[in-house]
Structures are given as C-alpha cells and as structure tokens.
C-alpha cells in the first residue's frame, strides 16, 4: 500500500530554540568525536544504528551517567541475542542514583495534584530523604537485589518513592493501577510473587471515593510469598485491615530518616516488570534492565523530547501504562514531574489544561483521545488558560487525525511543538517521535529515534519508503526486555516478537517511513482489515469518523466468518443529543469514502452501548473481532482489564446474530 503524505508544515522551531536544544548540543559534541555532520539528522541516525558506532556509550558520556566500569565492550555476544540482556557487561550503575541528582534551586522534584485535595510540592531534598527511608526499611526487612516489591497505587508521590527506593536496593519494582479488578491484579502479581506490597487504601475519581481495602485483603490472602503490606492512606483516616501478613503504615516508614545508599548493579540487572495488555490470555511479565532504561529514557527525554533541568513535565497517565514510568524518568534530567490522581474531565472537560496552567507545565503529555475530546467539546485552552510556559504537547496511545493536529495549533498555541512519540511497553520507549531541530508536518512523527533501526517491511521482508509496511526493528536496543518473567527457555519471548520475521523484531503496527525521514503510524497490524484483498489500517477509518461532531467514539473490525464471508462493521457511540439515523449513516459513509476509499466504507454502522477499551485507553479491536467470530468471552478477552466489561456480551450477541444470518443466507 502506498501512503499519502501531507506537505503541510504546522510549526517550525526558531533558530534560538533549535540551538538551545539538547539534540543540537549533542550533534555538535558528537561531530567533533565521530565526524558525523552536525547539521544532518539522517546522517546522525544512520551512524547511531550502525553496529560498532559507539552511539550508546557516547550517550553515557554526553549525559553524564553515574556508573562504575568500562563502557567497552558494548555487548556480551554470548548472552545478549536480540534483547536487552548482555549490554555493557563491565558497567555497574543504579537507576535511582541517576534520578535523584536534581537541585532544589531548579524547583521541586514532584508536584502532586489531586482531584479534591491541595496541591503538594516535594523538594529534591525531601524526595531523597523519603527514598532513603524506604530503601533502608526494605533492607531491614531482608529485601535483596532481585526480590520483587509490588505497588497497587494511583499516580501519587508514594508510588514514585516506592519505585525509586526499590531500585536503590536493587529490588525489582512492579505496579498495578487501583482501577484494575482483583483478578487482573492477581493475574499479574501472582506471576512475580512479591515479598512486599505497597497499597493505597483507595483513590478518588470523578468525585467518588473508591475503596481498595477489599482488594488488598484478597491480595494478601492469595499472593504466594507475600510477607508484608505497606498501607498508604488516601480515603480512610484509619482502617483495620485484618491481614494474614504484617501491616506497616506508610507514615511509620518515612518518619525515620536514613542515609540514601545506592547499590550499583550490573547494567542488565532487572529494574521493573511491566505487563502486556492481557486482553486475551495471561499478561506477559516484561522485564527491563536498570541500565537499558537509564540510557533509553535519558536519550528520549534529553535529546528527542528536549526536556531540561528546571522544566515541569506533566504526562497524565495511570501507573499501569509505561508512559507513567517514562514520565517519572524526567527526574533524571533534573525536571519537575507533575503527577495527577483524578479524573481528566472533572469538574470540567478542560481539567488537564487547567493543571497545565496551574503548575506552569513546560511539557504536557496526553492521549490522542483526550485531544480529540477537547476538540469535540469546543474547548479553546489557549484562550481560557495561561499556557505561556508550555513549550510542547506530546500524545501517544493511538493515532490523532490531521484535524486534531490543526486544532492544537489553532486552539492551544500557535508557537508550540506537537510531538507524537510512538513505541510500546515492550521496549519501554518510543521508536519514532520528536526532533526539536525539524519542522512539524501535519500527522507525521518527525523522525526515527536515534539508536532505533526501524524499517517498514512488506511480507517478503523488504523495506521501502513512502509505503505502508510492518514496523520492524532490525537491530537490538538496550531497553528491549531482558526476558519475560517465567519464560526460562525464551519461547514466549520469541513467539511475541519474532514469529513473522525470524531474527527481526516485529512490533505489530503498520508504519510508513517517508522519503524525508518522517513516519506515519496507521494502527495495529494484528487487527488489519483485509477487504477484497486490500489491507486497510483501522486508523484511516477513525481519522475520518473523528471529523464528524456527532460521533463520541468508534470501533471498526473486519471478521472472517465460518461460511467464508467477511463482515466489516463500524460501531459508534454518540454525543448527547445526537441520533444515529439514516442521514447520519450516509454522512459517516461519505466521509470515510472521501478520506479513504470505497473499500474503507463499512458493511454496517451500528450504535453501541459503549466502545470497550483497555484501562490504558486502547480500543479492543482484536478481542471484539474474536467475540464476533464466536469465541467465548472468557477465551477472547480478560474482562478485568476492560473499562466497560459489561458491554462485551452485547458484542457477542451481535456476532452471533450476524453468523446466523450468514448461515441462513448460504
């Protein structure tokens, strides 16, 4: 498939802004050492992905990574393979040490915003003191490098302290958000068997207190090897948990100051365990390394997102999404991290824009869905809020239509960098995204990130520009998983990434690399719609549907049916007051035909009670397709990670009705 590119430039950085960026400084620095042209990003990228270039070691030097040992050799070939294992075998470091080097003179380390509580600022001094106290208590309890410490926490300061304290000791951190159901939490944490659980007694969302105590009791009774629960008070003044393990109040830990001690660990020592979505089948435990995350997040933040010491970095995210981990990493460049525990739409639809203004955020990260919702609600953030400090908006999670890009420049701020990093939980980072030296083209990621050898492959493994293909990575990166948890022979790891192209990492997205070096992502390749032999990316259909103001949300699938038929329905939900009549159906079809082609027009347009998404906001295209094909709900989807599990039977019934019609027709 040939991709259509857009030559519309929405923004160009000024000469002063380019010169002040971290990427410009790195370009000048590496030009003197490696002879790479300082003003040619494509040449720099090509050098960075070349075997033996020394790129990753150069980052450690340029970004002043605190470590012991020699940065050469780069990899241990006997241990590394196509993964994050075996990198820099002579280097020892610690993620928390890198994250806690900030200076109080540049501003607070954390700003905690909550739904109905006063905003709290945490200084670098206090953050170091609390992390030191938590780490000391872990050591007192016998926690050693490699032991697991788990969180059941919203996006609050205690979650950051527990992550950094665990990393300081060398314990492996893992966390579930409190909006996960009990079964979904057990699916994850029972795999890794944490010795310590840090849990909030509840959280507040959309004006309601959500009590987590029943889930904590169930976790304490069910998790094998759990020894202690540390309770963080959020909604209860006092509560008798009556647990079968030792209970320690959070206040008791941070009240005792202790020296902050960092265990310098092997570069590929596990830092944390993240989880795949788990929408169908058990979630995979993805293990990332201390060193891989340090290098990769420093690269992304300091060079590609241009986050600097003293900046205020706010990315609204649940602790269940890898973006939360990446946002916390802004501490490593000396930036203030803004945390928000609450609803993005309460008490008003512009709540997040209000936080951006109130905290003086210099970077605001969000989802494409929130930007689309802001546009559909008629918000004008640049008029209604003081966004004078805001330099960039970042979004991820799904594709934002071009109209959404234009809305940002029309209604948020004209002198603004819109950055769309795209990657995944698997690598803990982005493959494509921002370049502070380059213009912003409507709908396009500005570049392939340094060190990420990303290509667009057809089914025969051939790369070409200006053509839609599979997003593959043809060289390992240090932030790739060290391994999957409970995968001793590596079989699940190989099946996850190398089943289509042996020896080459397949990410599972459709991508176009343009001749000017930018990128467009077209949606998931594992939910591809194949209509009349032509592959269609679902993102192209959503881009058209999102233009229609009556549509609140949408989901399209293409399902092969038992009788040999192919059914492509579009499910929609509507804004208040709208009605899905024949006139609206015709408008939807016409817009899809105009933006895509006649092949993109769905067979049916159906009004759904809700569009199911994961708790991190991704549409459930593949699970809904399986429901349509008659696969039982328990096999097709894990309802514990779905935001509206109550609507899943409705989709099953729609699929059963359509299959019955197919049978009768044949």
N, C-alpha and C positions, 0 to 999 in steps of 0.2 A: 504494500500500500504506500502510495506517495503521500507525504504530508504537506498540507498547505501552511506556509509560514506567514507571519504578519510583519510587515516592514514598518509598522507604526511605532515610533520611539516616544515613550511616555515621559522619560526623565533622563537627564544626563548629569553625572556628578560634575561639580565645579572643579577647576584646576586646584583650588586650595583644598577641597575635600579629598580629592584623589591623593594629593601629596601628603596629607596628614594620616592616611590610612595605614593600617598595619601591613597590608599586602604591598603597598608601594615601598615601604621601608624594607620589607623582605626582598622584594625584587632588586632594589639597589644593592642590598647586602650580598645576596647570592650571586649577583652579576660579577662582583669582584672575585668571588671564590671559585665559581664554576664556569664562568664565561657565558652564562645564559643572558640573552638580550634583556635588559631591564624593562623595555617598553613593549614586549611581545608576550602576551599571556599564553597563547597557544604553544609557543616555543618553550615557555616555562613548564606548562602542563606536560608536554611531550617529554621533557627532561625528567620531570618528577616521577613518571610512571615507568621510566626505563630501568631495567634491572641493573643494580650496582651503581646507580647515580649518587647515592648517599643522601637522598632527599630527606628521609625520616630522621636520620642523625642530624642533619642540618637544622631541622625544626627544633630539636632538643637544645642545640647551641643557641639559636637565634632567640628562642622563647625562654631561655634560662631555666630549664627543667632541673630541679634539685634531685641529684642522683649520685650514686657511687658506681664506679666501674667504667669500663671502656665501651664506647658506642660502636665499636667494630670488634667482631663481625656483626652484620645486621641480623642474620638468621642462622639457626642451627638446622641444617638440611635434614638431619636425622629425625627431628621432632616436629618440624613446622608443617609441611604439607601446605594445602590451600586453606589456611586457618589463621587464627591469632596466636597459636602456640609456637614456641621456639624462637620468638623475636628477641633480639638483643640479649643473648644468654649471659653476658658478663655484667649487665646493668641491674642495679637494685634501687628501688625508689618507693614512694608512698603517695597515693592519690591525695589523701587528706593533708599531707605536708604541703603539696603544691596548692591546694585550695585555701589554705589558711595563712597565706603570706601577705594579705591585704593590710592597708594602713588606715587607721581611724581618721587621719587628716583628709582622706578622699571621700568620706561619707560612711554611712553604716554598712555592715555586711549584709543584713537582711532587713526588709520591710515586710511585716506581716499585716495583710489586710483581711478582715473577716466580714461576714455579712452584717452582723449587728453589734460588733464589739469595736472598741477604739483601735486605731492603727498602732502597731507596735514596731519600734525600731530596735534592732540588735546590733551593737557595735562589734567591730572585729575583736576587740579585747574580750567582750562578754562571750562571743561565739567560741573563741579559743578556750576560754575558761570552762564553758559548758561541755565542749567536746572532750577536753582533758578529763573532766569529772566522769563523763560517761565511759570513756575508754578505760579509765582507772578501775571503775566498777566492773566492767567486763573482765578485766584481768583478775580482779579479786574473785570473781565467780568462776575462774578457771577457763575462760574463753581464750582459745589459742588460734593462731593463723590456720585458716581452713574451716573453722567452725562456722555454722550459719547463725545469723541474727536476722530475725524477720520483723517487718513492720506491718501493722494494719492501721494505716494512718491517712488522713487527708493531707492536703498541701499546707503544712504548718511548720514552724521553726523546729519543733521537736523531731520531725522527720529528717530535716537536714542534719541536726545534731547527731541523731542515731546513725545515719548513713556515714557521716564523717568519723564518728567515734569508732564504728565497726571497722572502717577502712584503716584507721590509725593502728588498730591492733592487728590487722590482717585477717579479721573475720570476714566472711562473705555475706554481704547485705542482700536482702530480697524483700520486696514490699508489695502488698496488695492494697488497693483503694477500698475504703469502707463501704462504697456503694456496690461492691461485689457481694453476691449472695454467699451464704455459708458454704454451700457445696463447691462453688467456684474457688473460694479461698482454700478449702481443703484440697481440691484438685491440684493446686499449685504448691502449697506449703508442705503437704504430706510427702511430696516427692523429695524435698530437700532436708526435711527433718531438722528444723531449727532448734537450738537449745534455749534461745531467748526469744520472746515475742514482746515487741513494744506496740501497745494498742491504745488508741483513743477510745474513751467510753462512749463516744457518739460524735455526731457532727451536725451542723446546721445547714440546711439547704432550702432555699425558697421560702424562708420564714418558718420552717418546721424543724424541730429537734428530732433527729433520727438516733434512736438508742442502739448502740452496738454491743451492749452488755450480753444479751442472749447469744450473739455470735461468738463473743470472747469465751463464754462458758463452753460452748460447743467445741471451739478450737482447743481449749485447754484439756478437754476430755478426750479429744480424738487425735491430736498430733503426737506421733510417736517420738519419744526422746525429748519432749519439751520439759524444761526444768523450772522456768520462771516466766512470769508475765509482769512487765513494767507498764503501769497504767497511767495514761496521760488524761487528766480531767479536761473535758470540753463542755459537757452539758450537765453533769452531776456535780453537786458540791461534795457529796460523799456517797459511796455505794459499797455494799457488802457483796463482793464477787463470789465468795464461797467456792474457790477453785481448788482442784486437786494438786496444784503446783504452788510454789511460793509466789506471793504477790508483793511487788515493790512499787510504791508511789513514785512518780517522776520527780516530784519536788524533793524527795529524800536523796536522789542521786545528784542533782545539780546544786544542792546546798553545800556539798563537800568539795571544796576546790582541790585540784590535784595537778601535778606537773603534766604538761602535754608532751607525751612521748610517742614518736612515730617509729613503727617497725619498718625499716627499709627491706623490701621484699623483692624476689625475682620479678623481672619485668612482666612475665606472663602469669604471675600469681593471680588467682581469681579475685575480682573486685566485687562483682554483684551477679545475681542471677535474675534476668528478665524472662518474660514468658511470651510465647506466641499467643495469638488471639484465643485459641482454644474453642473457636466457634464450632468445630467438628472434630471430635476426638480429644484426647487429653492434651493440654497445652505442653509445649516443649520448654524445658528449662534451658535458657540460653546464657552461657557463662562467658562474661567478658573479663579481660585482664586489667590489672591496675595500670600497667604501662601503656597498653594499647589505647585505653580510654584517655589517659593523660595526653598523649601525643595527638590523638584524633580530635578531641574536644578543644584543645588549645589551637590546633590548626583551623578548625571550623570557626571558632569564636574570634580569635585574634586576627586571622587573615581574611576569611570569607564573609563573616558577619560584621567585621570591623568593630568589635566590642572592645572598649578601652577601660583602663583604670579610671574609676570615678563615674562611669556610666551607670545607669539604672535599667536593668534588664528584666522585663516582665513578659513571661510567656504563660498564659493561662492554660493550666493542664492539671489533669488528675495524676496522682502518684503511680497510677497503673500504666501510664504512657511514657515511652522512652524520652519524650520531649521534656518531661519533668526532670529527669536525670541530666539531660543536656543543659537545661536552664540553670540548675544548681552549679554546673561546671563553670558558669560565668564568674564564680568566685575566683577561679584560677587566674583570671586576667585582672583581678582587683576591682571588679564591678560589683555593685549592689544588686542582689537578687530580690525581686519583688514577688511575694507569694500571696495567693488569694485562695481562701477557703470559703466557697459560697457559690451561689447561682450567678451565671453570666447575665441573667435577664431580670434580676430582682434588685431594687423595686421598679426599675425601668429597663427597657431594652438596651439602653446605652450604658449599662453598669460598667462594662470593661473600659469603655472610653473614659468614663468618669474616673476610674482608677488610674489610667494612664496620666490624666491631667493632675490628679491629686498627688501622685508620687513623683511627678516630673520624669516619667519613664523616657529614656532615650531610644529604647527598642521595645516594640510591642509585638509579641508573638501570639498567634491565634489560629483558628481553623478557617478553611475556605467557607465552611458552613456559617460561621459567625459573621464573616464579611458579607456573605450573600444575605443573611437575615437582616443585617444592618441596612443594606441597600433596599431590601423589600419593605422594611419598616419606615423608609423615608428619612432615616437619620442623616444629620449633617454634623458629624463630630467636629470638624474644623471650625464651624461657626459656634457651636454650643459649648465647646470646651477649650481650655487653654492648652494647646498641643505644641507650644513653642519649643519645648525641649526634645520633642520626638523627631528622631533622625530617620528611623526605618520601621516599617511594618513587615513582619515575617508571617507567612502562613504555611501550613502543611496539613497532611491528613487526607486530602482529596484535591481534585482539580478545580481551580477557580476559573469560571468563564471569563472571556476577554472583557465583557461588560463590567464584571466585578473589578478588574484591574483599572478600568477607566473611572469607575466610581470612586476608588481610593484617591485618585489624583484630583477628581472633581469635588469630592465632598469631605475628604480628610485633610489633605495638604498637597499643594502642587509641588513644593520642594521637598520631596520625600522619596526614600529608596524603598521600593517594594521588592522584597526578596522572598523567593519561594523554594526553600531547600526541600529536596525530596530524597528520602533514604528509607530507613526502616529500623525496627527493633533489632533485626538480625545483626547489623553492623554497628548499631548504637549511634549512627551518624547519618550524614547525607552523602549521596553520590554526586548529585548535581545541585546547583544553587547559586549563591550570590558571588558577584565580583565587583568590589567597590570602585574598580577602575573603569568599568564598562557602562554603556547606556542600558536602560531597561526597555526591552521590546515587549509589546503587549502580549501577555500569555506565555512568555518564554522564560525559562530559567537561564541565567546569564552564562553559565559555563559548567563544564565538568570540573569537579573539585580537584585540587592538587593531590596527587598520590592515588587517585581513583581511576583505574584504567577501564572506563565504562565504554561499551560499544553497543550498537544496535544491530542485532543479528537476525537474519532470516532463518528458516527451518534447516537450511544447509550450512549454517554457521558462517555466513558471510556478512561482513559489516559494510554499510554504505551510509552516506549522509543523505539528508532530505527524504528519508523513507522510514516508515514505521516498522519497528522490529522489536525483538525481545531485549529487555535491558539485561545485559550480562556484564560481568566484571572478569577480566582476563588475567589479572594478577592479584595476589593476596594483599590484604591490608591488615595492619596490626590490630585494628579494632574488630576484626572478624571474630566470631566465637572461638574461644579456646577449645570448647567442646560443648555438647549438650549434656545436661545432668542425666545420670542413669543411662548412659549410652556407651558402655565400655568398649564395644567394638567399632563405634563410629558409624553404625549402619543408618540410624535415623538422621544423622548429620549429612551423610552422603545422599540419602533419598530426598532430603529437604532442598538441596541446592544444586546437585549435580546429576539429577535423573534425566534431564533433557540433553544437555551437552556435557558429556563426561570430561572431567578435569577443568570445567569452566563454570563459574558461579552464575546461576540464573536467579534473578531477583523475583520475577513474577509480575513485572509491569511492562506495558508497551511504551516505547520511547522513540523519539526522533532526535537525532543529533543533526543540527543544521550545518550548512557549509560555513556559517560564520562562527560556529563553536557553541551556539546556544542549544538548549534542549527543550523539548516538549514531552510531557508525560500524558498518556492517553487512557490511563486506567489499568486495572488488573488484567493480565494476560490469561490467568487461570479462570476468569469469568467471561472470556471472549464470546461475543455474539458472532456466529458464523452463518450469515444469511445468504443463501443462493451461492455458496462457495466464496463469499467475500467476508473477511474478518472485519468486524466493527468494534471499536472501543466504546465502552459504555459512557466514558467521559464526554464524547462528542454529543451524545444524546442529552446528557444532563446539561451541557452548556447551552443547548437550545431551549430546553424546558425551563431553565432558570431565568430566561428572559421574560417569561410570562408571569405577570404580577399576581395572578390568582393562585399559582402553584406554591405551596409551602415546602413540599419535599417530594422526592420521586425515587423510583427504583425500577430499573429495566433488567430483564433477564432473557436469555434465549435457551429454551429447553428442548432437547431431543426427546420425543415421545416414543412409547413402545411400538406403536403402529407405523413408525417410520416418518411421522410428521415432525414438524418443527414449529414451536409456538413462541412468539416474542411479545409478551405483554408489557405494558408500562403501567406501573402502579403510582398513583399520585395521592397526596393529601392537599387540602386547600386551606387558604387563609380564611379567617372568619368572614362569613357573609357571602362567600363565593359558592357557585353551584356548577357541578360537572354536567352541563347539558350538551346537546349536540353541537351548538355553536362553539363552545369552549374546546370540545374534542377536535373540531375542524381546525381551530386556531393552533392547537398544540401540534397536530399533524403537519400543518403548513409550515410552522416554524422549524420543526425537525427536518422537513424536506428541504427548506431553504438553507438551513445551516449545515446540513449533512448531505443526504441524497434520498431518493425514493426508498432505497434499501433500509435506511435508518427508521422509517416510519413503522411504528409497532402494529401488531395484528389487532390488539385491543388496548384501550385506555380505561383502566379500572380505578374506581375510588376505593382507597384502602383505609382501614381504621387508623393505621399508623405505619410508618416506614421503619422496620426494625434495623437497628444499628448496634455495633459493639459499644461497650461502655467508653471507648475512646473515640466514638463518632464515625466509624466506618460502616458503610452500607453492607448488609449481609447478602451480597449477590449470590455467592456460591451456595450457602446454606438454603436460601429461598429456592434456588433452582433445584436443589435436591428434594425439597419438600414438594415442589411441583411435579417432580418425576416419581413421586410415590414413596420415597424413602421415609421411614418413620422418624418422628420428631426427635426421639432420643438418639438416633444414629446420625441425623442430618445436622443437628445443631445442639450446642451446650447452652441451654436457656439461661444459665447462671451468669453469662457474660453478655446478655442481650438487654438493651434498655427497655424494650417493650415485649417481654416474652409472652404476654397474654394474647398477642395478635398472631402468633405462629400457627395455632390451629386454623385460623381463618385462611392463611395461605395454603395450608394442606388441603382444606376443603375446596378452595378454588382450583387447585391442581387436580384433585380427584374428579371434579365436575368436568374439567377440560379433557382429562384422559377418557372419561366415559363418553363424551361427545365424539372423541377420536375413534373409539371402538365402534360406536353405533354407525358412524359415517363409513367405516370400512366394511 
